[in-house]
Amino acid sequence: MSEQSRSLAASVKNSIVSTVKGVGEITDAVVDTVSGSLANAIKRTGEAAAALDAVSTTAAALIKNTAEVGGDLGSAAKGAVEGAIAGAKGLGLSTGNAASAAATGALKAAGEIGSAAAAQVRDAVTGTIAGVKVVLKEPFRKAV
């Protein structure tokens, strides 16, 4: 994991933990965190590809951190996708690409946790969320 990814993951964890401790609402915390990470990545780099990578990394960190505290992975994954869509709309980026990046990052992290976690996340992000068709990309699957 690169230093930038570690920093982003730490920022995500701190943001979610402080919000959940403050009001106990993880879904809003996830949406705000992912949307904010997209905006910050665009401001830092000016590149949509880097912003989508940040969304994927953020969604993965959200899933891992949610699993650590025993939270609902499906809600966290859906919130990550909703946040990516909201952030993309606000920045004039492709909502489909942002949703796909968030869903794929969440699913990859869930796959690292276990098959039950992956199934829960896959079920939560499959289909249409906030009016956007989510397309999963599963780079972690090995060819058979």
ROGU-920244 format. One record per residue (C-alpha): residue in three letters; x, y, z. Coordinates in nm, 2 decimals, padded with zeros to 4 digits. Each point is the difference from the previous one (the first is absolute). Example, Ala and Ser with C-alpha at 12.3 -4.5 7.8 and 13.67 -1.06 7.14 Angstrom:
2
<vexti><residu>ALA</residu><c1>01.23</c1><c2>-00.45</c2><c3>00.78</c3></vexti>
<vexti><residu>SER</residu><c1>00.14</c1><c2>00.34</c2><c3>-00.07</c3></vexti>
END
This chain:
144
<vexti><residu>MET</residu><c1>00.00</c1><c2>00.00</c2><c3>00.00</c3></vexti>
<vexti><residu>SER</residu><c1>00.14</c1><c2>00.34</c2><c3>-00.10</c3></vexti>
<vexti><residu>GLU</residu><c1>00.05</c1><c2>00.28</c2><c3>00.25</c3></vexti>
<vexti><residu>GLN</residu><c1>-00.28</c1><c2>00.19</c2><c3>-00.16</c3></vexti>
<vexti><residu>SER</residu><c1>-00.24</c1><c2>-00.30</c2><c3>00.03</c3></vexti>
<vexti><residu>ARG</residu><c1>00.10</c1><c2>-00.05</c2><c3>00.37</c3></vexti>
<vexti><residu>SER</residu><c1>-00.06</c1><c2>00.37</c2><c3>00.07</c3></vexti>
<vexti><residu>LEU</residu><c1>-00.34</c1><c2>-00.02</c2><c3>-00.17</c3></vexti>
<vexti><residu>ALA</residu><c1>-00.10</c1><c2>-00.32</c2><c3>00.19</c3></vexti>
<vexti><residu>ALA</residu><c1>00.10</c1><c2>00.16</c2><c3>00.33</c3></vexti>
<vexti><residu>SER</residu><c1>-00.20</c1><c2>00.31</c2><c3>-00.09</c3></vexti>
<vexti><residu>VAL</residu><c1>-00.30</c1><c2>-00.21</c2><c3>-00.09</c3></vexti>
<vexti><residu>LYS</residu><c1>00.01</c1><c2>-00.19</c2><c3>00.32</c3></vexti>
<vexti><residu>ASN</residu><c1>00.04</c1><c2>00.31</c2><c3>00.21</c3></vexti>
<vexti><residu>SER</residu><c1>-00.29</c1><c2>00.17</c2><c3>-00.18</c3></vexti>
<vexti><residu>ILE</residu><c1>-00.24</c1><c2>-00.29</c2><c3>00.05</c3></vexti>
<vexti><residu>VAL</residu><c1>00.10</c1><c2>-00.07</c2><c3>00.36</c3></vexti>
<vexti><residu>SER</residu><c1>-00.05</c1><c2>00.36</c2><c3>00.10</c3></vexti>
<vexti><residu>THR</residu><c1>-00.33</c1><c2>00.03</c2><c3>-00.18</c3></vexti>
<vexti><residu>VAL</residu><c1>-00.14</c1><c2>-00.33</c2><c3>00.13</c3></vexti>
<vexti><residu>LYS</residu><c1>00.11</c1><c2>00.09</c2><c3>00.36</c3></vexti>
<vexti><residu>GLY</residu><c1>-00.16</c1><c2>00.34</c2><c3>-00.04</c3></vexti>
<vexti><residu>VAL</residu><c1>-00.34</c1><c2>-00.09</c2><c3>-00.14</c3></vexti>
<vexti><residu>GLY</residu><c1>00.01</c1><c2>-00.38</c2><c3>-00.06</c3></vexti>
<vexti><residu>GLU</residu><c1>-00.11</c1><c2>00.03</c2><c3>-00.36</c3></vexti>
<vexti><residu>ILE</residu><c1>00.24</c1><c2>-00.20</c2><c3>-00.21</c3></vexti>
<vexti><residu>THR</residu><c1>-00.18</c1><c2>00.03</c2><c3>-00.34</c3></vexti>
<vexti><residu>ASP</residu><c1>00.02</c1><c2>00.38</c2><c3>00.00</c3></vexti>
<vexti><residu>ALA</residu><c1>00.36</c1><c2>-00.02</c2><c3>00.11</c3></vexti>
<vexti><residu>VAL</residu><c1>00.09</c1><c2>-00.23</c2><c3>-00.28</c3></vexti>
<vexti><residu>VAL</residu><c1>-00.18</c1><c2>00.21</c2><c3>-00.27</c3></vexti>
<vexti><residu>ASP</residu><c1>00.17</c1><c2>00.32</c2><c3>00.12</c3></vexti>
<vexti><residu>THR</residu><c1>00.35</c1><c2>-00.17</c2><c3>00.03</c3></vexti>
<vexti><residu>VAL</residu><c1>-00.01</c1><c2>-00.14</c2><c3>-00.35</c3></vexti>
<vexti><residu>SER</residu><c1>-00.14</c1><c2>00.31</c2><c3>-00.16</c3></vexti>
<vexti><residu>GLY</residu><c1>00.27</c1><c2>00.21</c2><c3>00.18</c3></vexti>
<vexti><residu>SER</residu><c1>00.28</c1><c2>-00.23</c2><c3>-00.11</c3></vexti>
<vexti><residu>LEU</residu><c1>-00.11</c1><c2>00.03</c2><c3>-00.36</c3></vexti>
<vexti><residu>ALA</residu><c1>00.00</c1><c2>00.38</c2><c3>00.02</c3></vexti>
<vexti><residu>ASN</residu><c1>00.33</c1><c2>00.01</c2><c3>00.18</c3></vexti>
<vexti><residu>ALA</residu><c1>00.17</c1><c2>-00.23</c2><c3>-00.26</c3></vexti>
<vexti><residu>ILE</residu><c1>-00.12</c1><c2>00.22</c2><c3>-00.28</c3></vexti>
<vexti><residu>LYS</residu><c1>00.13</c1><c2>00.31</c2><c3>00.17</c3></vexti>
<vexti><residu>ARG</residu><c1>00.34</c1><c2>-00.16</c2><c3>00.07</c3></vexti>
<vexti><residu>THR</residu><c1>00.06</c1><c2>-00.16</c2><c3>-00.34</c3></vexti>
<vexti><residu>GLY</residu><c1>-00.25</c1><c2>00.15</c2><c3>-00.24</c3></vexti>
<vexti><residu>GLU</residu><c1>-00.03</c1><c2>-00.35</c2><c3>-00.15</c3></vexti>
<vexti><residu>ALA</residu><c1>-00.32</c1><c2>-00.20</c2><c3>-00.02</c3></vexti>
<vexti><residu>ALA</residu><c1>00.20</c1><c2>-00.33</c2><c3>00.00</c3></vexti>
<vexti><residu>ALA</residu><c1>00.17</c1><c2>00.09</c2><c3>00.32</c3></vexti>
<vexti><residu>ALA</residu><c1>-00.33</c1><c2>00.10</c2><c3>00.16</c3></vexti>
<vexti><residu>LEU</residu><c1>-00.16</c1><c2>-00.33</c2><c3>-00.10</c3></vexti>
<vexti><residu>ASP</residu><c1>00.30</c1><c2>-00.18</c2><c3>00.15</c3></vexti>
<vexti><residu>ALA</residu><c1>-00.05</c1><c2>00.20</c2><c3>00.32</c3></vexti>
<vexti><residu>VAL</residu><c1>-00.37</c1><c2>-00.10</c2><c3>00.01</c3></vexti>
<vexti><residu>SER</residu><c1>00.09</c1><c2>-00.37</c2><c3>-00.04</c3></vexti>
<vexti><residu>THR</residu><c1>00.26</c1><c2>00.02</c2><c3>00.28</c3></vexti>
<vexti><residu>THR</residu><c1>-00.24</c1><c2>00.19</c2><c3>00.22</c3></vexti>
<vexti><residu>ALA</residu><c1>-00.28</c1><c2>-00.25</c2><c3>-00.05</c3></vexti>
<vexti><residu>ALA</residu><c1>00.24</c1><c2>-00.29</c2><c3>00.07</c3></vexti>
<vexti><residu>ALA</residu><c1>00.12</c1><c2>00.17</c2><c3>00.32</c3></vexti>
<vexti><residu>LEU</residu><c1>-00.36</c1><c2>00.06</c2><c3>00.10</c3></vexti>
<vexti><residu>ILE</residu><c1>-00.09</c1><c2>-00.37</c2><c3>-00.03</c3></vexti>
<vexti><residu>LYS</residu><c1>00.31</c1><c2>-00.11</c2><c3>00.19</c3></vexti>
<vexti><residu>ASN</residu><c1>-00.07</c1><c2>00.25</c2><c3>00.28</c3></vexti>
<vexti><residu>THR</residu><c1>-00.37</c1><c2>-00.08</c2><c3>00.02</c3></vexti>
<vexti><residu>ALA</residu><c1>00.09</c1><c2>-00.37</c2><c3>00.03</c3></vexti>
<vexti><residu>GLU</residu><c1>00.25</c1><c2>00.08</c2><c3>00.28</c3></vexti>
<vexti><residu>VAL</residu><c1>-00.28</c1><c2>00.15</c2><c3>00.21</c3></vexti>
<vexti><residu>GLY</residu><c1>-00.26</c1><c2>-00.26</c2><c3>-00.10</c3></vexti>
<vexti><residu>GLY</residu><c1>-00.21</c1><c2>00.24</c2><c3>-00.21</c3></vexti>
<vexti><residu>ASP</residu><c1>-00.23</c1><c2>-00.08</c2><c3>-00.29</c3></vexti>
<vexti><residu>LEU</residu><c1>00.22</c1><c2>-00.05</c2><c3>-00.30</c3></vexti>
<vexti><residu>GLY</residu><c1>-00.30</c1><c2>00.02</c2><c3>-00.24</c3></vexti>
<vexti><residu>SER</residu><c1>-00.10</c1><c2>00.34</c2><c3>00.13</c3></vexti>
<vexti><residu>ALA</residu><c1>00.36</c1><c2>00.13</c2><c3>-00.01</c3></vexti>
<vexti><residu>ALA</residu><c1>00.05</c1><c2>-00.12</c2><c3>-00.36</c3></vexti>
<vexti><residu>LYS</residu><c1>-00.33</c1><c2>00.16</c2><c3>-00.11</c3></vexti>
<vexti><residu>GLY</residu><c1>00.09</c1><c2>00.32</c2><c3>00.18</c3></vexti>
<vexti><residu>ALA</residu><c1>00.34</c1><c2>00.00</c2><c3>-00.17</c3></vexti>
<vexti><residu>VAL</residu><c1>-00.17</c1><c2>-00.03</c2><c3>-00.34</c3></vexti>
<vexti><residu>GLU</residu><c1>-00.25</c1><c2>00.28</c2><c3>00.09</c3></vexti>
<vexti><residu>GLY</residu><c1>00.28</c1><c2>00.22</c2><c3>00.11</c3></vexti>
<vexti><residu>ALA</residu><c1>00.20</c1><c2>-00.06</c2><c3>-00.32</c3></vexti>
<vexti><residu>ILE</residu><c1>-00.31</c1><c2>00.09</c2><c3>-00.21</c3></vexti>
<vexti><residu>ALA</residu><c1>-00.07</c1><c2>00.31</c2><c3>00.20</c3></vexti>
<vexti><residu>GLY</residu><c1>00.36</c1><c2>00.11</c2><c3>-00.03</c3></vexti>
<vexti><residu>ALA</residu><c1>00.02</c1><c2>-00.07</c2><c3>-00.37</c3></vexti>
<vexti><residu>LYS</residu><c1>-00.32</c1><c2>00.20</c2><c3>-00.06</c3></vexti>
<vexti><residu>GLY</residu><c1>00.14</c1><c2>00.30</c2><c3>00.19</c3></vexti>
<vexti><residu>LEU</residu><c1>00.32</c1><c2>-00.01</c2><c3>-00.20</c3></vexti>
<vexti><residu>GLY</residu><c1>-00.16</c1><c2>-00.07</c2><c3>-00.34</c3></vexti>
<vexti><residu>LEU</residu><c1>00.17</c1><c2>-00.35</c2><c3>-00.03</c3></vexti>
<vexti><residu>SER</residu><c1>-00.15</c1><c2>-00.32</c2><c3>-00.12</c3></vexti>
<vexti><residu>THR</residu><c1>-00.23</c1><c2>-00.13</c2><c3>00.27</c3></vexti>
<vexti><residu>GLY</residu><c1>00.02</c1><c2>-00.35</c2><c3>-00.15</c3></vexti>
<vexti><residu>ASN</residu><c1>00.38</c1><c2>-00.01</c2><c3>00.02</c3></vexti>
<vexti><residu>ALA</residu><c1>00.00</c1><c2>00.13</c2><c3>00.35</c3></vexti>
<vexti><residu>ALA</residu><c1>-00.27</c1><c2>-00.25</c2><c3>00.11</c3></vexti>
<vexti><residu>SER</residu><c1>00.20</c1><c2>-00.28</c2><c3>-00.16</c3></vexti>
<vexti><residu>ALA</residu><c1>00.32</c1><c2>00.11</c2><c3>00.16</c3></vexti>
<vexti><residu>ALA</residu><c1>-00.16</c1><c2>00.01</c2><c3>00.35</c3></vexti>
<vexti><residu>ALA</residu><c1>-00.18</c1><c2>-00.34</c2><c3>-00.05</c3></vexti>
<vexti><residu>THR</residu><c1>00.31</c1><c2>-00.17</c2><c3>-00.13</c3></vexti>
<vexti><residu>GLY</residu><c1>00.22</c1><c2>00.13</c2><c3>00.29</c3></vexti>
<vexti><residu>ALA</residu><c1>-00.26</c1><c2>-00.11</c2><c3>00.25</c3></vexti>
<vexti><residu>LEU</residu><c1>-00.03</c1><c2>-00.34</c2><c3>-00.16</c3></vexti>
<vexti><residu>LYS</residu><c1>00.37</c1><c2>-00.05</c2><c3>-00.02</c3></vexti>
<vexti><residu>ALA</residu><c1>00.04</c1><c2>00.08</c2><c3>00.37</c3></vexti>
<vexti><residu>ALA</residu><c1>-00.29</c1><c2>-00.22</c2><c3>00.10</c3></vexti>
<vexti><residu>GLY</residu><c1>00.15</c1><c2>-00.29</c2><c3>-00.20</c3></vexti>
<vexti><residu>GLU</residu><c1>00.32</c1><c2>00.04</c2><c3>00.21</c3></vexti>
<vexti><residu>ILE</residu><c1>-00.22</c1><c2>-00.03</c2><c3>00.31</c3></vexti>
<vexti><residu>GLY</residu><c1>-00.18</c1><c2>-00.32</c2><c3>-00.11</c3></vexti>
<vexti><residu>SER</residu><c1>-00.26</c1><c2>-00.15</c2><c3>-00.23</c3></vexti>
<vexti><residu>ALA</residu><c1>-00.29</c1><c2>00.09</c2><c3>00.22</c3></vexti>
<vexti><residu>ALA</residu><c1>00.11</c1><c2>00.37</c2><c3>00.01</c3></vexti>
<vexti><residu>ALA</residu><c1>00.05</c1><c2>00.00</c2><c3>-00.37</c3></vexti>
<vexti><residu>ALA</residu><c1>-00.35</c1><c2>-00.14</c2><c3>-00.06</c3></vexti>
<vexti><residu>GLN</residu><c1>-00.15</c1><c2>00.26</c2><c3>00.23</c3></vexti>
<vexti><residu>VAL</residu><c1>00.17</c1><c2>00.29</c2><c3>-00.18</c3></vexti>
<vexti><residu>ARG</residu><c1>-00.07</c1><c2>-00.14</c2><c3>-00.34</c3></vexti>
<vexti><residu>ASP</residu><c1>-00.37</c1><c2>-00.03</c2><c3>00.08</c3></vexti>
<vexti><residu>ALA</residu><c1>-00.01</c1><c2>00.36</c2><c3>00.14</c3></vexti>
<vexti><residu>VAL</residu><c1>00.17</c1><c2>00.16</c2><c3>-00.30</c3></vexti>
<vexti><residu>THR</residu><c1>-00.15</c1><c2>-00.20</c2><c3>-00.29</c3></vexti>
<vexti><residu>GLY</residu><c1>-00.26</c1><c2>00.18</c2><c3>-00.21</c3></vexti>
<vexti><residu>THR</residu><c1>-00.09</c1><c2>00.37</c2><c3>00.00</c3></vexti>
<vexti><residu>ILE</residu><c1>00.09</c1><c2>00.23</c2><c3>00.29</c3></vexti>
<vexti><residu>ALA</residu><c1>-00.11</c1><c2>00.36</c2><c3>00.01</c3></vexti>
<vexti><residu>GLY</residu><c1>-00.12</c1><c2>-00.03</c2><c3>-00.36</c3></vexti>
<vexti><residu>VAL</residu><c1>00.34</c1><c2>-00.13</c2><c3>-00.13</c3></vexti>
<vexti><residu>LYS</residu><c1>00.06</c1><c2>-00.35</c2><c3>-00.13</c3></vexti>
<vexti><residu>VAL</residu><c1>00.29</c1><c2>-00.14</c2><c3>00.19</c3></vexti>
<vexti><residu>VAL</residu><c1>00.24</c1><c2>-00.21</c2><c3>-00.20</c3></vexti>
<vexti><residu>LEU</residu><c1>00.23</c1><c2>-00.22</c2><c3>00.21</c3></vexti>
<vexti><residu>LYS</residu><c1>00.36</c1><c2>-00.07</c2><c3>-00.12</c3></vexti>
<vexti><residu>GLU</residu><c1>00.15</c1><c2>-00.29</c2><c3>00.18</c3></vexti>
<vexti><residu>PRO</residu><c1>00.38</c1><c2>00.02</c2><c3>-00.06</c3></vexti>
<vexti><residu>PHE</residu><c1>00.07</c1><c2>-00.23</c2><c3>00.29</c3></vexti>
<vexti><residu>ARG</residu><c1>-00.16</c1><c2>-00.31</c2><c3>-00.16</c3></vexti>
<vexti><residu>LYS</residu><c1>00.25</c1><c2>-00.24</c2><c3>-00.14</c3></vexti>
<vexti><residu>ALA</residu><c1>-00.06</c1><c2>-00.15</c2><c3>-00.34</c3></vexti>
<vexti><residu>VAL</residu><c1>-00.12</c1><c2>-00.37</c2><c3>00.01</c3></vexti>
END
